[in-house]
Amino acid sequence: MKIGNIDLGARPVMLAPMEDVTDASFRLICREQGADMVYTEFVSAEALVRSISSTVRKLHINPGERPAAIQIYGRDVDSMVEAARIAQEAAPEVIDINFGCPVKKVAGKGAGAGMLRNIPLLLDITRAVVRAVDVPVTVKTRLGWDHNSKNIVDLAEQLQDCGIAALTIHGRTRSQLYTGEADWTLIGQVKNNPRMTIPIIGNGDVTTPERLVECYDRYGVDGVMVGRASIGAPWIFREMKHYLATGEHLVISRAEKMALLRRQIAESIARIDEYRGILHIRRHLAATPLFKGIRDFRPTRIAMLQASTRQQLDDILTHIEHDIFPTL
């Protein structure tokens, strides 16, 4: 699959953009674990134009992350164009426009998936951003605003006519948020529309290597994007790439997985500070499948998620490694 001149190979597996998740450290780890392309956290166009330091920092891309995309969101043409030009200075391989974020603080203000209620403006923004930058521009969106307005088949053609280089579709409407099952049938319809010539990337509920292969085989998409299944489990890309290549499951040791979690903790603290770095990493610790199914683990889990210093967290993880894992 190619996005512009960027060749991601056959059946690429990509890390989805996720706020408070896909920071530079996590992106780099996922690339090392096999992700073919990674995306930044959501970058607010308005905040970027105003040079808000926390937003500007999101533009930093480490060499090892590449190919990487910067994803921007906003609700008016001028700020999105200026933000795209600023983002281009960070030399991403791709600039992605977020027309899919469903959370109230974004969509409720007309940005992200909120744009699905104003298709003319959505298309104006897309055309203007494509014209404003020299790197490939892509779009990530949803099936529609709600069950009664699943317009993605027509919208995909309109977005392609705006000049985008690829389209990612999450198989839910905005009103669904992240509930229910992702519906890939409309993603498949977009891909199989003879009018479509750009790559179509599917997203939503791809949590296992088997599901990854099923999505490729059944719906014919050009790429697959993995989001929530990677939180606390960056090794999922290595497992999926191995299964794609061999049809066999890759066994990764608990020790190696634990080492990756420890690395995430250390790099989160180094990037921010001890207290906030631990707060940031709790989402990964809460979501990781590494500790699921362990009998009587609840007290240890609570202690792990309440730890406020690196030493406390390190002691708990050491206890898990030495006293719990050997008994499993």
Beta strands, then each sheet from edge to edge (+ up, - down):
strand 1: 2-3
strand 2: 6-7
strand 3: 13-15
strand 4: 38-44
strand 5: 68-73
strand 6: 94-99
strand 7: 137-142
strand 8: 166-170
strand 9: 200-203
strand 10: 223-226
sheet 1: 1+ 2-
sheet 2: 3+ 10+ 9+ 8+ 7+ 6+ 5+ 4+
end
